[in-house]
Amino acid sequence: MNDERRGTGNKGLNAAVYVVLALVAVGTMLPFVWMVLASFKPLQEVEQANPVPSRWVPGNYREVFSQVAFARYYVNSVFVAAWVTFLTVLTSALAAFAFSRLTWRGRDATFQLYLATLMIPGVVTMIPNYTVMVQLRLLDSYQGLIVPAAFSAFGTFLLRQFMLTVPPALDEAATMDGATPWGVFWDVVMPLARPGLIALTIFTFVGNYGSFFWPLVLIKSENLRTLPIGMMYFDSLYGRQTNLIMAASVMSVVPPALLFVLLQKHLVRGIQMGAVKG
Amino acid sequence: MGARRKAWIVACFLLPNFLGFVVFTAGPVVFSLGASLTNWNLQRTTPTRYVGLANYVELSRDDQFWTYLVNTAYFMIGMPFAIAGSLFLAVLLNQRLRFTTTFRTVLYVPAFTSGVALMILWKALYNPDFGPINAVIEAVLRTIGLGGLEAPQWLLSTRNLFGLDVERLGVVREQFGLGARDALIFMGIWTGVGGGNMLLYLAALSNVPSELTEAAALDGASRWECFRNVTWPQLSPTTFFIVVMSYIGGLQGGFEQARVMTAGGPAGTTTTLAYYIYTKAFEEFQIGYASAVAWVLFGVIFVVTVLNWRFGNRETNLL
């Protein structure tokens, strides 16, 4: 569908569209290009305005790992984000099934309560959650990073919308054939809600990989820092070594960017289907 | 199927999520409303007690609170530009020319990678001494013969487009210019234009029936008239959703920028309510007061959302 030309399009207009898109694309990429170039600069040049290094220093990337526990931050971020994603998708899918497929008293009122909480600023719940973590002695722990993030009203909402698009006739047929509710969930609804599951997986992983506020207040010890927290401290302690900071930024930005380029088809389809009013 | 068995099935599916929802979302909301009525301080030795609305009264006389509320509103002036930009790009991408998938991918990358790394990057870009932004501005100024003019100091400057005074409500002439707040707004537009809003508009555009625009074109409507009278009304549910979500996000925004790029400064000009709440709660440990500020913020968001809903309804007959 992308390569199909519209019959009414005229050539001059198409050229103008290309020019504008190309300009915006260049504007979008320029900061990234500057970041990559700056990451290869020798230390003497970090405070000079020349964007291209006079001598290329790939060793900056190795130097980042020797100055801070960068590898540790990476592992922490991926470990936490993977657990949060797994738990969020699981609990959201189960609840979405209860909201879209099962009938029970108070279902719609409960769902509206979920929706209403989407409006609540994160800072309102952050303070009580922090004091709960203090009580449970989960400050400064992986569990403290993972558990509060594993339940998502947004994820429940998103997957419910997807499940509503699955024709109910399918699960009625499966039930007639003797399928249990669990069988209907796992064998009928889940496979058909796959675009939504993929979109939620990507959103949750990337969102948690970049999350800042909660790890910032929860984590005290250096070996539990996630990438954003480690980056922030690295920047505030060694901020004048712009070359190393930029090398670290390149390394933290590239994995989600690659993930997006690889999975964007699924993500866009997920958004398009989710946008259908349910 | 027995009623008990049915209840058991519902519980199995619902409870894992619902318990988490109660413990980490619904419970904390009630808890924080309660906390806002106390003098709770994590460091103080005096016992925590009920103080009624004292925190709210103190807050209404707190000059910082009001200036930070103004800051929060100021940061939202980038919003209409970001939304209009998203719509514009979505319309261009919807022309279904070659390479639109590539363009779409490139444009979406900043939104996808947004976070601390990008803010650290922009801090360097805005650096007045060696950052590329001022290098370009200074080169341009020299070329057009205005070399004597000073380039903006960006994150180091309290100046702003409206000349708002520092740490006080009011407008003064010395403060006109471009400073930290504007720098963060431009960065926000760069990040947001090609983001989720663009994808939402693309999705909505692909749902506009092509017969409608074709019929209008046959009747001799220009491309602009087609867009204005046919496409735009069809997009109004999406626009409404985007505006509401942008307000909600904008009112509680600005925390990461302040923590990573400016420490809320210079002179508090980039401190938003979200950052103020953070400093009150997690640096000064005044949980009671911070909770009160959080609830006022919640109240503002609630009122704005309800107004949006009413106004949006009347204007577009959406719902």
HADDOCK unambig.tbl for C-alpha pairs under 7 A between the chains (distance, minus, plus):
assign (segid A and resid 2 and name CA) (segid B and resid 96 and name CA) 5.25 0.50 0.50
assign (segid A and resid 2 and name CA) (segid B and resid 97 and name CA) 6.54 0.50 0.50
assign (segid A and resid 2 and name CA) (segid B and resid 98 and name CA) 6.40 0.50 0.50
assign (segid A and resid 2 and name CA) (segid B and resid 100 and name CA) 6.72 0.50 0.50
assign (segid A and resid 3 and name CA) (segid B and resid 96 and name CA) 6.53 0.50 0.50
assign (segid A and resid 3 and name CA) (segid B and resid 97 and name CA) 6.05 0.50 0.50
assign (segid A and resid 3 and name CA) (segid B and resid 98 and name CA) 5.05 0.50 0.50
assign (segid A and resid 4 and name CA) (segid B and resid 96 and name CA) 6.36 0.50 0.50
assign (segid A and resid 4 and name CA) (segid B and resid 97 and name CA) 6.87 0.50 0.50
assign (segid A and resid 5 and name CA) (segid B and resid 96 and name CA) 6.25 0.50 0.50
assign (segid A and resid 5 and name CA) (segid B and resid 97 and name CA) 5.94 0.50 0.50
assign (segid A and resid 17 and name CA) (segid B and resid 92 and name CA) 6.18 0.50 0.50
assign (segid A and resid 25 and name CA) (segid B and resid 103 and name CA) 6.71 0.50 0.50
assign (segid A and resid 25 and name CA) (segid B and resid 106 and name CA) 6.33 0.50 0.50
assign (segid A and resid 25 and name CA) (segid B and resid 107 and name CA) 6.02 0.50 0.50
assign (segid A and resid 28 and name CA) (segid B and resid 107 and name CA) 6.43 0.50 0.50
assign (segid A and resid 35 and name CA) (segid B and resid 121 and name CA) 6.75 0.50 0.50
assign (segid A and resid 47 and name CA) (segid B and resid 130 and name CA) 5.38 0.50 0.50
assign (segid A and resid 48 and name CA) (segid B and resid 130 and name CA) 5.30 0.50 0.50
assign (segid A and resid 49 and name CA) (segid B and resid 130 and name CA) 4.50 0.50 0.50
assign (segid A and resid 49 and name CA) (segid B and resid 131 and name CA) 6.38 0.50 0.50
assign (segid A and resid 49 and name CA) (segid B and resid 132 and name CA) 6.55 0.50 0.50
assign (segid A and resid 49 and name CA) (segid B and resid 135 and name CA) 6.81 0.50 0.50
assign (segid A and resid 91 and name CA) (segid B and resid 16 and name CA) 5.88 0.50 0.50
assign (segid A and resid 91 and name CA) (segid B and resid 17 and name CA) 5.01 0.50 0.50
assign (segid A and resid 92 and name CA) (segid B and resid 17 and name CA) 6.42 0.50 0.50
assign (segid A and resid 94 and name CA) (segid B and resid 13 and name CA) 4.75 0.50 0.50
assign (segid A and resid 94 and name CA) (segid B and resid 14 and name CA) 6.30 0.50 0.50
assign (segid A and resid 95 and name CA) (segid B and resid 13 and name CA) 5.50 0.50 0.50
assign (segid A and resid 95 and name CA) (segid B and resid 14 and name CA) 4.53 0.50 0.50
assign (segid A and resid 95 and name CA) (segid B and resid 17 and name CA) 6.09 0.50 0.50
assign (segid A and resid 98 and name CA) (segid B and resid 10 and name CA) 6.18 0.50 0.50
assign (segid A and resid 98 and name CA) (segid B and resid 13 and name CA) 5.78 0.50 0.50
assign (segid A and resid 98 and name CA) (segid B and resid 14 and name CA) 5.78 0.50 0.50
assign (segid A and resid 102 and name CA) (segid B and resid 10 and name CA) 6.89 0.50 0.50
assign (segid A and resid 119 and name CA) (segid B and resid 248 and name CA) 6.81 0.50 0.50
assign (segid A and resid 120 and name CA) (segid B and resid 298 and name CA) 6.29 0.50 0.50
assign (segid A and resid 121 and name CA) (segid B and resid 252 and name CA) 6.11 0.50 0.50
assign (segid A and resid 121 and name CA) (segid B and resid 298 and name CA) 6.28 0.50 0.50
assign (segid A and resid 123 and name CA) (segid B and resid 274 and name CA) 6.82 0.50 0.50
assign (segid A and resid 123 and name CA) (segid B and resid 294 and name CA) 6.43 0.50 0.50
assign (segid A and resid 124 and name CA) (segid B and resid 29 and name CA) 6.51 0.50 0.50
assign (segid A and resid 124 and name CA) (segid B and resid 32 and name CA) 6.66 0.50 0.50
assign (segid A and resid 124 and name CA) (segid B and resid 291 and name CA) 6.76 0.50 0.50
assign (segid A and resid 124 and name CA) (segid B and resid 294 and name CA) 5.36 0.50 0.50
assign (segid A and resid 124 and name CA) (segid B and resid 295 and name CA) 6.80 0.50 0.50
assign (segid A and resid 125 and name CA) (segid B and resid 25 and name CA) 6.21 0.50 0.50
assign (segid A and resid 125 and name CA) (segid B and resid 28 and name CA) 5.17 0.50 0.50
assign (segid A and resid 125 and name CA) (segid B and resid 29 and name CA) 5.77 0.50 0.50
assign (segid A and resid 128 and name CA) (segid B and resid 28 and name CA) 5.21 0.50 0.50
assign (segid A and resid 128 and name CA) (segid B and resid 31 and name CA) 6.56 0.50 0.50
assign (segid A and resid 128 and name CA) (segid B and resid 32 and name CA) 6.09 0.50 0.50
assign (segid A and resid 129 and name CA) (segid B and resid 24 and name CA) 6.34 0.50 0.50
assign (segid A and resid 129 and name CA) (segid B and resid 28 and name CA) 6.53 0.50 0.50
assign (segid A and resid 148 and name CA) (segid B and resid 24 and name CA) 6.08 0.50 0.50
assign (segid A and resid 151 and name CA) (segid B and resid 17 and name CA) 5.70 0.50 0.50
assign (segid A and resid 151 and name CA) (segid B and resid 20 and name CA) 5.58 0.50 0.50
assign (segid A and resid 151 and name CA) (segid B and resid 21 and name CA) 6.25 0.50 0.50
assign (segid A and resid 210 and name CA) (segid B and resid 115 and name CA) 5.88 0.50 0.50
assign (segid A and resid 228 and name CA) (segid B and resid 116 and name CA) 5.61 0.50 0.50
assign (segid A and resid 232 and name CA) (segid B and resid 116 and name CA) 6.98 0.50 0.50
assign (segid A and resid 232 and name CA) (segid B and resid 260 and name CA) 6.33 0.50 0.50
assign (segid A and resid 246 and name CA) (segid B and resid 121 and name CA) 6.94 0.50 0.50
assign (segid A and resid 249 and name CA) (segid B and resid 117 and name CA) 4.99 0.50 0.50
assign (segid A and resid 252 and name CA) (segid B and resid 117 and name CA) 6.89 0.50 0.50
assign (segid A and resid 253 and name CA) (segid B and resid 113 and name CA) 5.91 0.50 0.50
assign (segid A and resid 253 and name CA) (segid B and resid 117 and name CA) 6.71 0.50 0.50
assign (segid A and resid 256 and name CA) (segid B and resid 113 and name CA) 6.17 0.50 0.50
assign (segid A and resid 257 and name CA) (segid B and resid 109 and name CA) 6.23 0.50 0.50
assign (segid A and resid 257 and name CA) (segid B and resid 112 and name CA) 6.83 0.50 0.50
assign (segid A and resid 257 and name CA) (segid B and resid 113 and name CA) 6.12 0.50 0.50
assign (segid A and resid 261 and name CA) (segid B and resid 105 and name CA) 6.67 0.50 0.50
assign (segid A and resid 271 and name CA) (segid B and resid 200 and name CA) 6.92 0.50 0.50
assign (segid A and resid 272 and name CA) (segid B and resid 203 and name CA) 4.86 0.50 0.50
assign (segid A and resid 275 and name CA) (segid B and resid 203 and name CA) 6.98 0.50 0.50
